[in-house]
């Protein structure tokens, strides 16, 4: 990026060396100005790309390529399209001026101008261009910063919403989701089902095989549970310890029990060792299922969770590795087929 307190860099494109020398002498001695001279219009575009001037003084009458044509080339070139161009001409021609401005020129000077006028125009256009570069660079830096911040915020939100060990939603996210789905089910008079489940004899498994094995069991079970859910609205979360919760919007009690049986058989089919289990040699789960059609003011989410928990307790009492449905209740318009 160009420093406004360093210099303004002038590129003079003119085939007349006498004019070039006269303009050079006007600039000479000005600490904030430097001039580069290009006499060949056919190479001027390449020179401008490499030099990166802050202003271009462009003669309108040159052999091979006239000034207007070169101006148009400058304006379609990405490296020079924004660089100010001051046209130089021997004539004070209104039509020529109009053509120059139409082609993208910024200013017009009759050769040879007074030194004070030339220097003032060079400084003015250079400083405007430098401020443009600074603004664009600041915007780019701001855009990069905002993108990084947005990415960091997304990552933080993901970390805050997911369980670090299993990679599935955590209890906080579960609670937010069930509240949202409760409102939707209340509005649409749809059923909402919940499955609460525990890994059977997980403490014995953990004590026998060690915590690393216990962590791997939790990860594998979580992955298997998530793989059983096919609808975008269905959700599995780690509720705490070895306990998981599955939320099934728009599903009645019998439908949720069928999903529960699929979850149970899928986990058992993993054949994860649990020699200390009193159910079988593999890791198994017990599940409690509850469902309702929420009636605003009649039942709260905590009651649905409590009923699913009670059904889970009953599944354990009946021998574990099974699915138990909560008893039907008029409370909250309990949903069943």
PyMOL commands that set and color helices and strands:
alter all, ss='L'
color gray80, all
select helices_A, chain A and resi 17-27+41-51+67-76+94-102+115-161+171-188+202-209+211-228+253-269+301-317
alter helices_A, ss='H'
color red, helices_A
select strands_A, chain A and resi 8-13+33-38+55-59+84-89+107-110+192-199+235-240+243-249+285-292+323-325
alter strands_A, ss='S'
color yellow, strands_A
deselect
rebuild
show_as cartoon
